[in-house]
């Protein structure tokens, strides 16, 4: 199984900090997980360009037909799509990157 891990900066007017999170969605098909990863990148580049005076405008993704700019649709293994809210999109947020990772089997590791 595969998941998407993402790293971003968040905070408020007084402080900022880095976060690493994992989307709750899982994929069996690696190609579909990579397609979701590509959508995250396309969406973020468009969102950044649209909401910044200093960034180049990136074209709106053809698949983005949602009411809210901070949401996107990601594909699922069954051919459907699910809408997610992107926590890396906001006034104080900056997306550093994202990766497709293999979901860990909890029975094969431990942390102390």
Backbone torsions as a table, in degrees:
resi	resn	phi	psi	omega
1	UNK	NA	150.6	-178.8
2	UNK	-124.3	150.1	175.1
3	UNK	-135.8	170.0	176.2
4	UNK	-113.8	124.4	176.1
5	UNK	-103.5	137.2	-179.4
6	UNK	-132.4	148.8	-179.1
7	UNK	-122.4	133.2	179.9
8	UNK	-153.6	162.5	174.9
9	UNK	-98.7	139.5	177.2
10	UNK	-141.6	176.5	179.4
11	UNK	157.4	-149.6	-179.6
12	UNK	-150.6	-165.2	-177.0
13	UNK	-65.3	-18.8	-172.8
14	UNK	-110.6	-18.7	-173.9
15	UNK	-157.2	156.2	174.2
16	UNK	-139.8	155.6	179.8
17	UNK	-156.0	161.3	-179.3
18	UNK	-93.8	145.8	178.0
19	UNK	-128.7	145.8	170.1
20	UNK	-126.2	123.8	-177.1
21	UNK	-132.7	166.6	176.6
22	UNK	-126.8	129.8	174.9
23	UNK	-60.9	144.7	-179.9
24	UNK	-71.9	-22.0	-179.5
25	UNK	-68.6	141.6	175.2
26	UNK	-124.2	154.3	179.4
27	UNK	-130.1	146.4	170.1
28	UNK	-94.8	-36.0	-178.3
29	UNK	-86.2	113.4	-178.4
30	UNK	-61.7	-37.4	-179.6
31	UNK	-62.0	-37.9	178.7
32	UNK	-70.8	-38.6	176.8
33	UNK	-62.0	-39.9	177.8
34	UNK	-66.4	-35.8	177.1
35	UNK	-64.5	-40.8	176.9
36	UNK	-63.2	-41.8	178.1
37	UNK	-60.6	-43.1	178.9
38	UNK	-63.1	-39.8	178.1
39	UNK	-63.8	-39.2	178.2
40	UNK	-60.2	-45.1	179.6
41	UNK	-63.9	-48.9	180.0
42	UNK	-59.0	-44.0	-179.2
43	UNK	-63.8	-45.2	-177.5
44	UNK	-65.7	-42.4	178.9
45	UNK	-62.2	-41.2	176.4
46	UNK	-64.7	-47.0	-179.1
47	UNK	-59.9	-45.0	179.3
48	UNK	-60.8	-48.3	-178.9
49	UNK	-62.8	-38.5	-178.9
50	UNK	-70.2	-31.0	-172.6
51	UNK	-109.0	18.2	-179.4
52	UNK	-137.5	140.1	176.0
53	UNK	-78.2	-18.7	-171.5
54	UNK	-101.5	-9.7	-177.6
55	UNK	-99.3	152.7	174.3
56	UNK	-71.1	147.3	176.8
57	UNK	-74.2	130.6	177.8
58	UNK	-107.8	137.8	-175.8
59	UNK	-62.1	144.7	176.5
60	UNK	-63.2	128.7	179.1
61	UNK	-58.2	138.3	-177.5
62	UNK	-63.4	-26.1	-178.8
63	UNK	-84.1	-9.2	-177.3
64	UNK	-86.3	105.8	179.9
65	UNK	-127.6	28.5	-175.9
66	UNK	-92.2	157.9	-179.3
67	UNK	-68.5	-39.7	-174.9
68	UNK	-102.3	132.7	-177.5
69	UNK	-67.3	-26.2	-176.5
70	UNK	-86.5	8.7	177.3
71	UNK	-113.4	155.4	174.6
72	UNK	-149.7	161.5	177.4
73	UNK	-104.0	134.5	175.3
74	UNK	-119.7	144.7	-177.8
75	UNK	-76.2	149.9	176.9
76	UNK	-112.7	164.4	179.6
77	UNK	-58.5	-32.3	-175.2
78	UNK	-83.0	5.0	178.9
79	UNK	94.2	-13.2	176.5
80	UNK	-82.3	173.8	175.1
81	UNK	-125.4	152.2	176.6
82	UNK	-123.8	139.5	178.3
83	UNK	-87.2	132.2	175.9
84	UNK	-125.7	154.3	171.2
85	UNK	-93.3	134.5	-175.4
86	UNK	-94.3	105.2	-178.9
87	UNK	-66.1	-15.0	178.9
88	UNK	-84.8	0.6	177.2
89	UNK	-106.5	115.1	178.6
90	UNK	176.5	174.5	-176.0
91	UNK	-61.6	-39.9	-176.7
92	UNK	-100.2	6.2	-174.0
93	UNK	-103.9	145.6	174.2
94	UNK	-139.6	122.1	177.5
95	UNK	-78.7	127.6	176.3
96	UNK	-89.2	-38.5	-178.4
97	UNK	168.8	175.4	179.0
98	UNK	-149.5	156.1	-178.2
99	UNK	-142.6	147.6	168.3
100	UNK	-84.3	127.4	-179.3
101	UNK	-125.2	156.9	172.8
102	UNK	-79.5	132.7	179.2
103	UNK	-67.5	131.3	-178.4
104	UNK	-72.7	141.3	172.3
105	UNK	-89.9	109.8	-174.3
106	UNK	-59.3	-24.2	179.9
107	UNK	-76.6	-6.4	-177.2
108	UNK	-109.1	9.8	178.8
109	UNK	-155.0	164.8	173.5
110	UNK	-153.0	161.5	178.3
111	UNK	-132.5	137.6	177.9
112	UNK	-112.2	NA	NA
